[in-house]
């Protein structure tokens, strides 16, 4: 009876409700199909046994019915020969055979009804199993999509906007400090360059003046004027 009770539970169960209550719907869907397949195999085996019992009960019923008919024919044959005592004995056997026939008929009809019910359950389970298999891929896809949406929602919910803005502000401030330092170094480097340029200009002007004095002297046919004496230190 345990097999048929479990079979009944599976037939009455709401697959979607089971999935809603499951920790892992994908595994639950696969396990439901495995369980249904196992129950179908068991139910099919028991249906086969029930059919065998039904055939046996039917045979006993038909044999008993033929036996009753046989004793009735024997009684008729005895009467045809004028032997009433023999006919009564044959009819006594016929009465007993009729009682057995009624009993076997009742048993056969009961087993037949139960076998038909089991057969109907097997067909329903087959239909449910086929439906579950056809919906398996869709249910698993829906489960995976729900997991993805849930994961994204958690990520969005855990995102700290204020903290991120604060981090960006600190980074911007750090970059601004670097830019300021770079500008300061550039200014310092610029002052040094101006000073070097000034000294270079002085040296260049002195050379130009010397060249000018030399040319004037050559044009006047005289020696180049002496360079002014440097002040004693």
Steps between C-alpha positions, in 0.01 A plus 500: 500500500797731559575517130145605412483749786816669372361482149185674618705770676694565182184521293339742745812710557530847353838508326520880506432504875779246557737715298406813696584323828821342375843642585631402157212492246719358224598198708140470620365486145751234401430301817124517441548349153727228641245420773212496253693270268576263787137502613387440142732198477368361829139571406548334162643191668211486747254555217650198328456294817143623536423401142640152571277470809205621295559233234532230768175609667328509163620149421371366831166671442465364146617151602249496785227614263588222255507252786147601600384461141667161482319370809172629363559310176580186701179541695308529174668186369410309819138613474497397137587148617235519776754509783371779725732416790803540277348818360455642855861424583611677184278797583648516851840537339353759267363706793842495668660601170249786465594628848868482411429672172323788677792533744760489224302749295488746791875460559573539129290816470666652809851425372402624156380833643821543701714409201317755287555768767872417513517514121334843502750621761786374287366690198456817706853468636633450147323817393631691802852375436489608136367839605774538762768409246366750249493775764836413654711720273259793534486476880879475530541801268252698711684400816835610358350829383356561847841428656662748263245772577537436871879520478484826305251644747730411789796661324301816434372505856849462641643785289594796727461810284612745769814300569585486130451877461728557800768276348483689172531830686811379682653381173424834336660686790811281475526567127460872558788492751716322243410758238587783741834342580575456132418868433724610789793296370442643155513857635821431690654345194392805299680747735825307472471504124453882496810550715710280277372687197605834657856385555520356153380835358768689689773277362358534149485883526863512612613301202300721267658815648848353459432413138366857441811661645725278287323594180512874575871481564564312178304755304692790659828326417604498854543249770207390688436712806602348824230351695406710797686393809290300743455648837739359751332278741 
